[in-house]
Amino acid sequence: MAGKGLAGTGLAYAAKVGAEAVQVFVANPRGWATPAGNPAHDLAFRTACAEQGVPAYVHAPYLINFGSDSSATRERSVESLTHSLHRSAAIGALGAVVHTGSALCGTREEALAEVRAQVMPILDGLDRYGDDAPWLLLEPTAGQGSSLCARMEDLAAYLDALDHHPLVGVCLDTCHVFAAGHDLAAPDGVDELFEALHQAVGPNRLRLIHANDSQDVAGARKDRHENIGAGHIGADAFRALLAHPATAGVPLIIETPDGRHDPDRVEGVRHAADITLLKQLRRPTS
């Protein structure tokens, strides 16, 4: 939202790199601030996305953790996620992505009880938007520490804690699930991933995919993104993912390295290359 606003900056960059979907931050992703939006910028973004057919998503700040052992962090998490969801509605975003957090307040069961206590009222507050309410998209992490969700089976208890609310969906990060031990590069790795997801959450919960290759091997529990096809997941796995029925109609967002800090590269070059490759990989093979 910096510079010329969500439309003038975000959508302009999306057009530059050939994107068909966008993910934006509506606050500092590494802070607790909850800035008010600019109504004119919100309208411009919402209108442009509708006219261009570009689905938009918000990524909530990284500090959110409802399983924290700090009551202050849990309170701030409520404020931050509430802000992300209401700003999502204001800009016409289809959902807000949030990391599922860690169990720092005690056992996994105690942490999930906190998730329920803190998040259910937030979800109830989305009723005001009716059919235009944004989804809350749960993003499993790479399995570091005491992660509440890393492997697909972990999502079952998280959904149980939220009563399988109809506005709770899943955002899968390919680097995260690979790091957590779902080996997408194995011959049947993609099929096994989506079967595990279906067993955990049922149908129609997958709403977004973060398409990132991995600098590390499967099961390393390290969240280090790599450009598409340049990491241990590899291009063939992304081709299989794009061909799988579970991903039909599900947008992909890349969070891969770019050249903005590389003096030998122009900003956007690597992102554009990743998007071009994904478009090639989604084409049926002859």
PyRosetta script that sets phi, psi and omega in degrees:
from pyrosetta import init, pose_from_sequence

init()
pose = pose_from_sequence("MAGKGLAGTGLAYAAKVGAEAVQVFVANPRGWATPAGNPAHDLAFRTACAEQGVPAYVHAPYLINFGSDSSATRERSVESLTHSLHRSAAIGALGAVVHTGSALCGTREEALAEVRAQVMPILDGLDRYGDDAPWLLLEPTAGQGSSLCARMEDLAAYLDALDHHPLVGVCLDTCHVFAAGHDLAAPDGVDELFEALHQAVGPNRLRLIHANDSQDVAGARKDRHENIGAGHIGADAFRALLAHPATAGVPLIIETPDGRHDPDRVEGVRHAADITLLKQLRRPTS")
pose.set_psi(1, 3.9)
pose.set_omega(1, -179.3)
pose.set_phi(2, -73.6)
pose.set_psi(2, 170.6)
pose.set_omega(2, 175.3)
pose.set_phi(3, 66.4)
pose.set_psi(3, -115.3)
pose.set_omega(3, -175.3)
pose.set_phi(4, -91.5)
pose.set_psi(4, 17.6)
pose.set_omega(4, 177.2)
pose.set_phi(5, 89.1)
pose.set_psi(5, 179.4)
pose.set_omega(5, -175.0)
pose.set_phi(6, -59.9)
pose.set_psi(6, -40.2)
pose.set_omega(6, -179.5)
pose.set_phi(7, -79.4)
pose.set_psi(7, -48.9)
pose.set_omega(7, -175.5)
pose.set_phi(8, -67.6)
pose.set_psi(8, -29.3)
pose.set_omega(8, 178.7)
pose.set_phi(9, -102.8)
pose.set_psi(9, -56.6)
pose.set_omega(9, -174.5)
pose.set_phi(10, -65.2)
pose.set_psi(10, -52.0)
pose.set_omega(10, -178.1)
pose.set_phi(11, -71.2)
pose.set_psi(11, -29.9)
pose.set_omega(11, 176.6)
pose.set_phi(12, -64.6)
pose.set_psi(12, -40.9)
pose.set_omega(12, 177.6)
pose.set_phi(13, -67.2)
pose.set_psi(13, -40.4)
pose.set_omega(13, 178.8)
pose.set_phi(14, -58.3)
pose.set_psi(14, -44.1)
pose.set_omega(14, 178.7)
pose.set_phi(15, -64.1)
pose.set_psi(15, -38.4)
pose.set_omega(15, -178.8)
pose.set_phi(16, -61.1)
pose.set_psi(16, -39.0)
pose.set_omega(16, -175.5)
pose.set_phi(17, -98.2)
pose.set_psi(17, 2.8)
pose.set_omega(17, 176.4)
pose.set_phi(18, 81.1)
pose.set_psi(18, 25.0)
pose.set_omega(18, -177.8)
pose.set_phi(19, -75.4)
pose.set_psi(19, 150.1)
pose.set_omega(19, 176.5)
pose.set_phi(20, -112.3)
pose.set_psi(20, -4.7)
pose.set_omega(20, 178.1)
pose.set_phi(21, -149.1)
pose.set_psi(21, 156.5)
pose.set_omega(21, -178.1)
pose.set_phi(22, -136.1)
pose.set_psi(22, 151.0)
pose.set_omega(22, 171.4)
pose.set_phi(23, -126.6)
pose.set_psi(23, 133.8)
pose.set_omega(23, -175.6)
pose.set_phi(24, -129.7)
pose.set_psi(24, 158.9)
pose.set_omega(24, 168.6)
pose.set_phi(25, -100.5)
pose.set_psi(25, 139.5)
pose.set_omega(25, 176.2)
pose.set_phi(26, -111.2)
pose.set_psi(26, 9.8)
pose.set_omega(26, 176.1)
pose.set_phi(27, -160.3)
pose.set_psi(27, 167.8)
pose.set_omega(27, 175.7)
pose.set_phi(28, -59.2)
pose.set_psi(28, 118.7)
pose.set_omega(28, -175.6)
pose.set_phi(29, -67.3)
pose.set_psi(29, -14.7)
pose.set_omega(29, -179.4)
pose.set_phi(30, -114.5)
pose.set_psi(30, 26.5)
pose.set_omega(30, 179.8)
pose.set_phi(31, -143.6)
pose.set_psi(31, -177.4)
pose.set_omega(31, -177.2)
pose.set_phi(32, -108.9)
pose.set_psi(32, 1.2)
pose.set_omega(32, -177.6)
pose.set_phi(33, -62.5)
pose.set_psi(33, 145.0)
pose.set_omega(33, 178.4)
pose.set_phi(34, -125.9)
pose.set_psi(34, 72.0)
pose.set_omega(34, -174.3)
pose.set_phi(35, -67.4)
pose.set_psi(35, 143.7)
pose.set_omega(35, 174.6)
pose.set_phi(36, -69.8)
pose.set_psi(36, 147.9)
pose.set_omega(36, 178.4)
pose.set_phi(37, -81.5)
pose.set_psi(37, 166.6)
pose.set_omega(37, 174.3)
pose.set_phi(38, -97.0)
pose.set_psi(38, 110.7)
pose.set_omega(38, -174.9)
pose.set_phi(39, -53.7)
pose.set_psi(39, -37.2)
pose.set_omega(39, -179.9)
pose.set_phi(40, -67.6)
pose.set_psi(40, -42.3)
pose.set_omega(40, 178.1)
pose.set_phi(41, -66.3)
pose.set_psi(41, -40.1)
pose.set_omega(41, 178.7)
pose.set_phi(42, -59.5)
pose.set_psi(42, -46.0)
pose.set_omega(42, -179.0)
pose.set_phi(43, -64.3)
pose.set_psi(43, -41.8)
pose.set_omega(43, -179.7)
pose.set_phi(44, -62.8)
pose.set_psi(44, -41.7)
pose.set_omega(44, 179.9)
pose.set_phi(45, -67.7)
pose.set_psi(45, -48.3)
pose.set_omega(45, -178.7)
pose.set_phi(46, -59.5)
pose.set_psi(46, -43.2)
pose.set_omega(46, -179.4)
pose.set_phi(47, -67.2)
pose.set_psi(47, -45.0)
pose.set_omega(47, -178.7)
pose.set_phi(48, -64.6)
pose.set_psi(48, -41.1)
pose.set_omega(48, 178.4)
pose.set_phi(49, -61.8)
pose.set_psi(49, -42.3)
pose.set_omega(49, 180.0)
pose.set_phi(50, -65.4)
pose.set_psi(50, -43.7)
pose.set_omega(50, -178.4)
pose.set_phi(51, -67.2)
pose.set_psi(51, -35.4)
pose.set_omega(51, -176.7)
pose.set_phi(52, -91.7)
pose.set_psi(52, -6.3)
pose.set_omega(52, -178.4)
pose.set_phi(53, 67.4)
pose.set_psi(53, 35.5)
pose.set_omega(53, -177.5)
pose.set_phi(54, -103.6)
pose.set_psi(54, 111.0)
pose.set_omega(54, 175.5)
pose.set_phi(55, -70.9)
pose.set_psi(55, 139.1)
pose.set_omega(55, -177.0)
pose.set_phi(56, -119.9)
pose.set_psi(56, 149.4)
pose.set_omega(56, 178.6)
pose.set_phi(57, -138.3)
pose.set_psi(57, 154.1)
pose.set_omega(57, 175.6)
pose.set_phi(58, -109.7)
pose.set_psi(58, 140.4)
pose.set_omega(58, 171.0)
pose.set_phi(59, -105.0)
pose.set_psi(59, 120.9)
pose.set_omega(59, 178.6)
pose.set_phi(60, -70.2)
pose.set_psi(60, 159.2)
pose.set_omega(60, 179.8)
pose.set_phi(61, -58.0)
pose.set_psi(61, 150.2)
pose.set_omega(61, -174.7)
pose.set_phi(62, -73.1)
pose.set_psi(62, -19.5)
pose.set_omega(62, -174.7)
pose.set_phi(63, -75.1)
pose.set_psi(63, -14.5)
pose.set_omega(63, -176.5)
pose.set_phi(64, -60.3)
pose.set_psi(64, 128.0)
pose.set_omega(64, 175.5)
pose.set_phi(65, -156.3)
pose.set_psi(65, 105.1)
pose.set_omega(65, -179.7)
pose.set_phi(66, -77.4)
pose.set_psi(66, -9.4)
pose.set_omega(66, 175.7)
pose.set_phi(67, -97.6)
pose.set_psi(67, 15.0)
pose.set_omega(67, -178.7)
pose.set_phi(68, -66.8)
pose.set_psi(68, 153.6)
pose.set_omega(68, 174.7)
pose.set_phi(69, -85.8)
pose.set_psi(69, 2.4)
pose.set_omega(69, 178.8)
pose.set_phi(70, -106.9)
pose.set_psi(70, 121.3)
pose.set_omega(70, 178.0)
pose.set_phi(71, -63.6)
pose.set_psi(71, -32.6)
pose.set_omega(71, 178.4)
pose.set_phi(72, -64.3)
pose.set_psi(72, -41.0)
pose.set_omega(72, 178.3)
pose.set_phi(73, -65.8)
pose.set_psi(73, -40.2)
pose.set_omega(73, 178.4)
pose.set_phi(74, -64.2)
pose.set_psi(74, -41.5)
pose.set_omega(74, 178.7)
pose.set_phi(75, -64.3)
pose.set_psi(75, -43.0)
pose.set_omega(75, 178.7)
pose.set_phi(76, -66.9)
pose.set_psi(76, -33.2)
pose.set_omega(76, 177.7)
pose.set_phi(77, -62.7)
pose.set_psi(77, -41.2)
pose.set_omega(77, 177.2)
pose.set_phi(78, -61.2)
pose.set_psi(78, -47.2)
pose.set_omega(78, -179.5)
pose.set_phi(79, -62.2)
pose.set_psi(79, -42.3)
pose.set_omega(79, -176.1)
pose.set_phi(80, -69.0)
pose.set_psi(80, -45.4)
pose.set_omega(80, -179.6)
pose.set_phi(81, -68.6)
pose.set_psi(81, -39.0)
pose.set_omega(81, 176.2)
pose.set_phi(82, -58.8)
pose.set_psi(82, -44.3)
pose.set_omega(82, 177.8)
pose.set_phi(83, -59.9)
pose.set_psi(83, -46.4)
pose.set_omega(83, -178.1)
pose.set_phi(84, -61.4)
pose.set_psi(84, -40.6)
pose.set_omega(84, -178.9)
pose.set_phi(85, -71.3)
pose.set_psi(85, -41.7)
pose.set_omega(85, 180.0)
pose.set_phi(86, -71.2)
pose.set_psi(86, -34.2)
pose.set_omega(86, 174.3)
pose.set_phi(87, -69.1)
pose.set_psi(87, -33.1)
pose.set_omega(87, 175.0)
pose.set_phi(88, -57.8)
pose.set_psi(88, -46.6)
pose.set_omega(88, 179.4)
pose.set_phi(89, -61.7)
pose.set_psi(89, -39.4)
pose.set_omega(89, -176.7)
pose.set_phi(90, -65.6)
pose.set_psi(90, -34.9)
pose.set_omega(90, -176.7)
pose.set_phi(91, -98.6)
pose.set_psi(91, 2.2)
pose.set_omega(91, 178.8)
pose.set_phi(92, 80.4)
pose.set_psi(92, 18.1)
pose.set_omega(92, 178.1)
pose.set_phi(93, -71.0)
pose.set_psi(93, 146.2)
pose.set_omega(93, -176.8)
pose.set_phi(94, -79.7)
pose.set_psi(94, -19.8)
pose.set_omega(94, -179.4)
pose.set_phi(95, -171.5)
pose.set_psi(95, 165.6)
pose.set_omega(95, 175.9)
pose.set_phi(96, -120.5)
pose.set_psi(96, 127.1)
pose.set_omega(96, -178.5)
pose.set_phi(97, -89.2)
pose.set_psi(97, 134.1)
pose.set_omega(97, 176.6)
pose.set_phi(98, -136.2)
pose.set_psi(98, 138.3)
pose.set_omega(98, 174.4)
pose.set_phi(99, -70.3)
pose.set_psi(99, 143.6)
pose.set_omega(99, -171.7)
pose.set_phi(100, -77.2)
pose.set_psi(100, -11.3)
pose.set_omega(100, 170.7)
pose.set_phi(101, 83.8)
pose.set_psi(101, -171.5)
pose.set_omega(101, -175.2)
pose.set_phi(102, -131.4)
pose.set_psi(102, 154.8)
pose.set_omega(102, 178.5)
pose.set_phi(103, -89.3)
pose.set_psi(103, 89.4)
pose.set_omega(103, 179.8)
pose.set_phi(104, -105.2)
pose.set_psi(104, -12.9)
pose.set_omega(104, -174.8)
pose.set_phi(105, -90.5)
pose.set_psi(105, -0.4)
pose.set_omega(105, -178.2)
pose.set_phi(106, 151.6)
pose.set_psi(106, -138.4)
pose.set_omega(106, 179.4)
pose.set_phi(107, -74.4)
pose.set_psi(107, 168.7)
pose.set_omega(107, 176.4)
pose.set_phi(108, -59.5)
pose.set_psi(108, -40.8)
pose.set_omega(108, -179.5)
pose.set_phi(109, -64.1)
pose.set_psi(109, -40.7)
pose.set_omega(109, 178.5)
pose.set_phi(110, -65.6)
pose.set_psi(110, -38.6)
pose.set_omega(110, 178.7)
pose.set_phi(111, -65.9)
pose.set_psi(111, -41.3)
pose.set_omega(111, 179.2)
pose.set_phi(112, -68.0)
pose.set_psi(112, -29.5)
pose.set_omega(112, 174.4)
pose.set_phi(113, -65.3)
pose.set_psi(113, -37.4)
pose.set_omega(113, 175.3)
pose.set_phi(114, -67.0)
pose.set_psi(114, -40.6)
pose.set_omega(114, 176.8)
pose.set_phi(115, -56.3)
pose.set_psi(115, -48.2)
pose.set_omega(115, -179.3)
pose.set_phi(116, -60.8)
pose.set_psi(116, -47.5)
pose.set_omega(116, -176.1)
pose.set_phi(117, -63.6)
pose.set_psi(117, -35.6)
pose.set_omega(117, -174.7)
pose.set_phi(118, -89.5)
pose.set_psi(118, -35.6)
pose.set_omega(118, -170.5)
pose.set_phi(119, -90.5)
pose.set_psi(119, -33.4)
pose.set_omega(119, -178.8)
pose.set_phi(120, -57.1)
pose.set_psi(120, -43.7)
pose.set_omega(120, 176.8)
pose.set_phi(121, -62.3)
pose.set_psi(121, -32.9)
pose.set_omega(121, 177.1)
pose.set_phi(122, -63.9)
pose.set_psi(122, -44.3)
pose.set_omega(122, 179.2)
pose.set_phi(123, -64.4)
pose.set_psi(123, -39.6)
pose.set_omega(123, 178.3)
pose.set_phi(124, -60.7)
pose.set_psi(124, -31.3)
pose.set_omega(124, -179.3)
pose.set_phi(125, -70.8)
pose.set_psi(125, -10.9)
pose.set_omega(125, 179.2)
pose.set_phi(126, -80.9)
pose.set_psi(126, -8.6)
pose.set_omega(126, -179.2)
pose.set_phi(127, -57.2)
pose.set_psi(127, -29.9)
pose.set_omega(127, -176.2)
pose.set_phi(128, -61.5)
pose.set_psi(128, -21.5)
pose.set_omega(128, -175.8)
pose.set_phi(129, -92.0)
pose.set_psi(129, -5.6)
pose.set_omega(129, 178.0)
pose.set_phi(130, 56.4)
pose.set_psi(130, -132.9)
pose.set_omega(130, -177.6)
pose.set_phi(131, -69.6)
pose.set_psi(131, -13.6)
pose.set_omega(131, -179.8)
pose.set_phi(132, -94.3)
pose.set_psi(132, 7.6)
pose.set_omega(132, -178.3)
pose.set_phi(133, -64.1)
pose.set_psi(133, 136.2)
pose.set_omega(133, 176.9)
pose.set_phi(134, -74.7)
pose.set_psi(134, 154.7)
pose.set_omega(134, 175.0)
pose.set_phi(135, -81.5)
pose.set_psi(135, 150.4)
pose.set_omega(135, 166.4)
pose.set_phi(136, -95.6)
pose.set_psi(136, 116.9)
pose.set_omega(136, -174.2)
pose.set_phi(137, -107.3)
pose.set_psi(137, 114.8)
pose.set_omega(137, -178.1)
pose.set_phi(138, -82.7)
pose.set_psi(138, 124.8)
pose.set_omega(138, 179.3)
pose.set_phi(139, -110.7)
pose.set_psi(139, 107.0)
pose.set_omega(139, 175.0)
pose.set_phi(140, -60.3)
pose.set_psi(140, 148.5)
pose.set_omega(140, -178.1)
pose.set_phi(141, -95.2)
pose.set_psi(141, -174.0)
pose.set_omega(141, -172.1)
pose.set_phi(142, -84.4)
pose.set_psi(142, 1.3)
pose.set_omega(142, 175.9)
pose.set_phi(143, 97.1)
pose.set_psi(143, 11.4)
pose.set_omega(143, 179.4)
pose.set_phi(144, -72.4)
pose.set_psi(144, 145.9)
pose.set_omega(144, 172.3)
pose.set_phi(145, 57.3)
pose.set_psi(145, -134.4)
pose.set_omega(145, -176.7)
pose.set_phi(146, -103.2)
pose.set_psi(146, 49.9)
pose.set_omega(146, -177.9)
pose.set_phi(147, -55.3)
pose.set_psi(147, 135.7)
pose.set_omega(147, 176.0)
pose.set_phi(148, -73.9)
pose.set_psi(148, -33.7)
pose.set_omega(148, 178.0)
pose.set_phi(149, -139.1)
pose.set_psi(149, 124.8)
pose.set_omega(149, 172.6)
pose.set_phi(150, -136.5)
pose.set_psi(150, -60.2)
pose.set_omega(150, 175.4)
pose.set_phi(151, -82.5)
pose.set_psi(151, 160.2)
pose.set_omega(151, -173.3)
pose.set_phi(152, -60.3)
pose.set_psi(152, -37.7)
pose.set_omega(152, -178.1)
pose.set_phi(153, -63.4)
pose.set_psi(153, -21.8)
pose.set_omega(153, 178.6)
pose.set_phi(154, -66.3)
pose.set_psi(154, -25.2)
pose.set_omega(154, -177.4)
pose.set_phi(155, -68.6)
pose.set_psi(155, -24.2)
pose.set_omega(155, -176.6)
pose.set_phi(156, -59.9)
pose.set_psi(156, -48.3)
pose.set_omega(156, -179.3)
pose.set_phi(157, -68.3)
pose.set_psi(157, -33.2)
pose.set_omega(157, 178.7)
pose.set_phi(158, -65.6)
pose.set_psi(158, -44.2)
pose.set_omega(158, 177.1)
pose.set_phi(159, -65.4)
pose.set_psi(159, -37.7)
pose.set_omega(159, 176.1)
pose.set_phi(160, -59.1)
pose.set_psi(160, -42.5)
pose.set_omega(160, -178.6)
pose.set_phi(161, -62.6)
pose.set_psi(161, -27.4)
pose.set_omega(161, -179.0)
pose.set_phi(162, -103.5)
pose.set_psi(162, 19.7)
pose.set_omega(162, 176.3)
pose.set_phi(163, 55.3)
pose.set_psi(163, 29.4)
pose.set_omega(163, -179.3)
pose.set_phi(164, 49.4)
pose.set_psi(164, 45.7)
pose.set_omega(164, -178.3)
pose.set_phi(165, -53.2)
pose.set_psi(165, 138.0)
pose.set_omega(165, -175.4)
pose.set_phi(166, -66.0)
pose.set_psi(166, -13.5)
pose.set_omega(166, 178.6)
pose.set_phi(167, -104.3)
pose.set_psi(167, 14.4)
pose.set_omega(167, 176.3)
pose.set_phi(168, -101.8)
pose.set_psi(168, 120.5)
pose.set_omega(168, 178.6)
pose.set_phi(169, -124.5)
pose.set_psi(169, -168.8)
pose.set_omega(169, -176.3)
pose.set_phi(170, -127.0)
pose.set_psi(170, 137.9)
pose.set_omega(170, 168.3)
pose.set_phi(171, -115.9)
pose.set_psi(171, 116.0)
pose.set_omega(171, 179.6)
pose.set_phi(172, -95.1)
pose.set_psi(172, 128.6)
pose.set_omega(172, 172.4)
pose.set_phi(173, -100.4)
pose.set_psi(173, 119.9)
pose.set_omega(173, -175.2)
pose.set_phi(174, -63.2)
pose.set_psi(174, -35.2)
pose.set_omega(174, 177.1)
pose.set_phi(175, -66.6)
pose.set_psi(175, -41.8)
pose.set_omega(175, -179.1)
pose.set_phi(176, -63.1)
pose.set_psi(176, -49.3)
pose.set_omega(176, -175.8)
pose.set_phi(177, -67.4)
pose.set_psi(177, -33.7)
pose.set_omega(177, 176.1)
pose.set_phi(178, -64.4)
pose.set_psi(178, -45.7)
pose.set_omega(178, 179.2)
pose.set_phi(179, -63.4)
pose.set_psi(179, -31.6)
pose.set_omega(179, -179.0)
pose.set_phi(180, -79.5)
pose.set_psi(180, -5.7)
pose.set_omega(180, 174.8)
pose.set_phi(181, 115.1)
pose.set_psi(181, -0.6)
pose.set_omega(181, 173.7)
pose.set_phi(182, -84.2)
pose.set_psi(182, 100.8)
pose.set_omega(182, -172.4)
pose.set_phi(183, -80.1)
pose.set_psi(183, 91.0)
pose.set_omega(183, -179.0)
pose.set_phi(184, -65.7)
pose.set_psi(184, -21.7)
pose.set_omega(184, -178.0)
pose.set_phi(185, -82.0)
pose.set_psi(185, -11.6)
pose.set_omega(185, 177.9)
pose.set_phi(186, -70.6)
pose.set_psi(186, 157.9)
pose.set_omega(186, -175.7)
pose.set_phi(187, -51.3)
pose.set_psi(187, -41.9)
pose.set_omega(187, -179.8)
pose.set_phi(188, -112.3)
pose.set_psi(188, 21.6)
pose.set_omega(188, -173.1)
pose.set_phi(189, -61.7)
pose.set_psi(189, -41.5)
pose.set_omega(189, -178.5)
pose.set_phi(190, -69.3)
pose.set_psi(190, -43.0)
pose.set_omega(190, 177.8)
pose.set_phi(191, -60.3)
pose.set_psi(191, -42.3)
pose.set_omega(191, -178.6)
pose.set_phi(192, -67.1)
pose.set_psi(192, -36.5)
pose.set_omega(192, 177.6)
pose.set_phi(193, -60.6)
pose.set_psi(193, -50.0)
pose.set_omega(193, -175.1)
pose.set_phi(194, -73.3)
pose.set_psi(194, -27.4)
pose.set_omega(194, 173.4)
pose.set_phi(195, -67.4)
pose.set_psi(195, -41.4)
pose.set_omega(195, 178.0)
pose.set_phi(196, -65.1)
pose.set_psi(196, -38.4)
pose.set_omega(196, 177.9)
pose.set_phi(197, -64.7)
pose.set_psi(197, -44.3)
pose.set_omega(197, -179.8)
pose.set_phi(198, -62.1)
pose.set_psi(198, -42.1)
pose.set_omega(198, 178.6)
pose.set_phi(199, -62.8)
pose.set_psi(199, -33.3)
pose.set_omega(199, -175.8)
pose.set_phi(200, -80.7)
pose.set_psi(200, -41.3)
pose.set_omega(200, -170.7)
pose.set_phi(201, -124.8)
pose.set_psi(201, -6.9)
pose.set_omega(201, -178.6)
pose.set_phi(202, 83.2)
pose.set_psi(202, -171.6)
pose.set_omega(202, -175.9)
pose.set_phi(203, -81.8)
pose.set_psi(203, 159.7)
pose.set_omega(203, 168.5)
pose.set_phi(204, 65.8)
pose.set_psi(204, 20.8)
pose.set_omega(204, 176.0)
pose.set_phi(205, -96.9)
pose.set_psi(205, -22.2)
pose.set_omega(205, 180.0)
pose.set_phi(206, -75.3)
pose.set_psi(206, 113.3)
pose.set_omega(206, -175.9)
pose.set_phi(207, -115.8)
pose.set_psi(207, -16.4)
pose.set_omega(207, -176.0)
pose.set_phi(208, -158.0)
pose.set_psi(208, 148.6)
pose.set_omega(208, 175.5)
pose.set_phi(209, -128.0)
pose.set_psi(209, 131.7)
pose.set_omega(209, 169.1)
pose.set_phi(210, -92.7)
pose.set_psi(210, 110.7)
pose.set_omega(210, -175.7)
pose.set_phi(211, -92.4)
pose.set_psi(211, 102.2)
pose.set_omega(211, -179.7)
pose.set_phi(212, -137.3)
pose.set_psi(212, 132.9)
pose.set_omega(212, 171.3)
pose.set_phi(213, -77.6)
pose.set_psi(213, 174.8)
pose.set_omega(213, -174.0)
pose.set_phi(214, -125.2)
pose.set_psi(214, 136.2)
pose.set_omega(214, 175.0)
pose.set_phi(215, -75.7)
pose.set_psi(215, -14.0)
pose.set_omega(215, -174.6)
pose.set_phi(216, -119.4)
pose.set_psi(216, 166.1)
pose.set_omega(216, -177.4)
pose.set_phi(217, -76.1)
pose.set_psi(217, 165.0)
pose.set_omega(217, 178.5)
pose.set_phi(218, -59.9)
pose.set_psi(218, 137.6)
pose.set_omega(218, 178.0)
pose.set_phi(219, 81.4)
pose.set_psi(219, 6.6)
pose.set_omega(219, -176.8)
pose.set_phi(220, -75.3)
pose.set_psi(220, -16.7)
pose.set_omega(220, -178.3)
pose.set_phi(221, 57.8)
pose.set_psi(221, 38.2)
pose.set_omega(221, 177.2)
pose.set_phi(222, -123.7)
pose.set_psi(222, 130.9)
pose.set_omega(222, -177.1)
pose.set_phi(223, -99.5)
pose.set_psi(223, 78.3)
pose.set_omega(223, 179.7)
pose.set_phi(224, -125.6)
pose.set_psi(224, 105.9)
pose.set_omega(224, -174.6)
pose.set_phi(225, -75.6)
pose.set_psi(225, 149.7)
pose.set_omega(225, 175.6)
pose.set_phi(226, -134.0)
pose.set_psi(226, 160.6)
pose.set_omega(226, 178.4)
pose.set_phi(227, -65.6)
pose.set_psi(227, 153.0)
pose.set_omega(227, -174.3)
pose.set_phi(228, -59.7)
pose.set_psi(228, 126.1)
pose.set_omega(228, 179.1)
pose.set_phi(229, 84.1)
pose.set_psi(229, -6.9)
pose.set_omega(229, -177.6)
pose.set_phi(230, -102.5)
pose.set_psi(230, 0.9)
pose.set_omega(230, -178.0)
pose.set_phi(231, -115.8)
pose.set_psi(231, -163.1)
pose.set_omega(231, -175.6)
pose.set_phi(232, -78.5)
pose.set_psi(232, -14.6)
pose.set_omega(232, 176.1)
pose.set_phi(233, -76.1)
pose.set_psi(233, -50.9)
pose.set_omega(233, 174.1)
pose.set_phi(234, 86.8)
pose.set_psi(234, 157.1)
pose.set_omega(234, -175.5)
pose.set_phi(235, -63.5)
pose.set_psi(235, -36.5)
pose.set_omega(235, -177.3)
pose.set_phi(236, -61.2)
pose.set_psi(236, -36.8)
pose.set_omega(236, 179.3)
pose.set_phi(237, -67.0)
pose.set_psi(237, -37.8)
pose.set_omega(237, 177.3)
pose.set_phi(238, -68.7)
pose.set_psi(238, -34.0)
pose.set_omega(238, 174.9)
pose.set_phi(239, -63.0)
pose.set_psi(239, -43.9)
pose.set_omega(239, 178.7)
pose.set_phi(240, -64.8)
pose.set_psi(240, -38.8)
pose.set_omega(240, 179.2)
pose.set_phi(241, -63.5)
pose.set_psi(241, -44.4)
pose.set_omega(241, -178.4)
pose.set_phi(242, -68.3)
pose.set_psi(242, -25.2)
pose.set_omega(242, -179.5)
pose.set_phi(243, -88.5)
pose.set_psi(243, -10.0)
pose.set_omega(243, -175.2)
pose.set_phi(244, -75.3)
pose.set_psi(244, 138.8)
pose.set_omega(244, -179.5)
pose.set_phi(245, -58.1)
pose.set_psi(245, -28.0)
pose.set_omega(245, -178.0)
pose.set_phi(246, -65.6)
pose.set_psi(246, -21.5)
pose.set_omega(246, -177.2)
pose.set_phi(247, -99.0)
pose.set_psi(247, 2.9)
pose.set_omega(247, -179.6)
pose.set_phi(248, -59.7)
pose.set_psi(248, 122.4)
pose.set_omega(248, 179.4)
pose.set_phi(249, 77.4)
pose.set_psi(249, 3.8)
pose.set_omega(249, -179.2)
pose.set_phi(250, -95.3)
pose.set_psi(250, 119.9)
pose.set_omega(250, 179.7)
pose.set_phi(251, -67.3)
pose.set_psi(251, 151.6)
pose.set_omega(251, 173.4)
pose.set_phi(252, -111.7)
pose.set_psi(252, 136.5)
pose.set_omega(252, 174.9)
pose.set_phi(253, -117.8)
pose.set_psi(253, 129.5)
pose.set_omega(253, 176.1)
pose.set_phi(254, -92.5)
pose.set_psi(254, 140.5)
pose.set_omega(254, 174.2)
pose.set_phi(255, -128.7)
pose.set_psi(255, 45.3)
pose.set_omega(255, -173.1)
pose.set_phi(256, -91.7)
pose.set_psi(256, 163.3)
pose.set_omega(256, 179.0)
pose.set_phi(257, -61.5)
pose.set_psi(257, 144.9)
pose.set_omega(257, 176.3)
pose.set_phi(258, -125.5)
pose.set_psi(258, 177.6)
pose.set_omega(258, -174.7)
pose.set_phi(259, -97.2)
pose.set_psi(259, 18.7)
pose.set_omega(259, -173.6)
pose.set_phi(260, -64.3)
pose.set_psi(260, -25.9)
pose.set_omega(260, 179.3)
pose.set_phi(261, -104.2)
pose.set_psi(261, 9.0)
pose.set_omega(261, -179.0)
pose.set_phi(262, -105.1)
pose.set_psi(262, 112.9)
pose.set_omega(262, -176.2)
pose.set_phi(263, -61.6)
pose.set_psi(263, -18.1)
pose.set_omega(263, -178.7)
pose.set_phi(264, -92.8)
pose.set_psi(264, 1.6)
pose.set_omega(264, -177.5)
pose.set_phi(265, -128.7)
pose.set_psi(265, 152.8)
pose.set_omega(265, 177.3)
pose.set_phi(266, -93.4)
pose.set_psi(266, 139.5)
pose.set_omega(266, -179.6)
pose.set_phi(267, -55.5)
pose.set_psi(267, 131.2)
pose.set_omega(267, 177.7)
pose.set_phi(268, 97.9)
pose.set_psi(268, -12.6)
pose.set_omega(268, -175.3)
pose.set_phi(269, -64.0)
pose.set_psi(269, -46.5)
pose.set_omega(269, -178.5)
pose.set_phi(270, -70.8)
pose.set_psi(270, -37.9)
pose.set_omega(270, 176.7)
pose.set_phi(271, -61.5)
pose.set_psi(271, -44.4)
pose.set_omega(271, 179.2)
pose.set_phi(272, -61.7)
pose.set_psi(272, -39.5)
pose.set_omega(272, 179.5)
pose.set_phi(273, -66.4)
pose.set_psi(273, -40.0)
pose.set_omega(273, 178.5)
pose.set_phi(274, -64.0)
pose.set_psi(274, -42.7)
pose.set_omega(274, -179.2)
pose.set_phi(275, -67.1)
pose.set_psi(275, -41.4)
pose.set_omega(275, 177.5)
pose.set_phi(276, -60.5)
pose.set_psi(276, -42.5)
pose.set_omega(276, -180.0)
pose.set_phi(277, -65.3)
pose.set_psi(277, -42.8)
pose.set_omega(277, 178.9)
pose.set_phi(278, -62.7)
pose.set_psi(278, -38.3)
pose.set_omega(278, 177.1)
pose.set_phi(279, -63.3)
pose.set_psi(279, -37.6)
pose.set_omega(279, 177.7)
pose.set_phi(280, -67.7)
pose.set_psi(280, -39.6)
pose.set_omega(280, -177.0)
pose.set_phi(281, -71.3)
pose.set_psi(281, -23.0)
pose.set_omega(281, -179.5)
pose.set_phi(282, -80.9)
pose.set_psi(282, -11.0)
pose.set_omega(282, 178.8)
pose.set_phi(283, -73.6)
pose.set_psi(283, 136.4)
pose.set_omega(283, 177.8)
pose.set_phi(284, -58.9)
pose.set_psi(284, 139.3)
pose.set_omega(284, 176.5)
pose.set_phi(285, -79.1)
pose.set_psi(285, 142.6)
pose.set_omega(285, -178.2)
pose.set_phi(286, -79.8)
pose.dump_pdb("model.pdb")
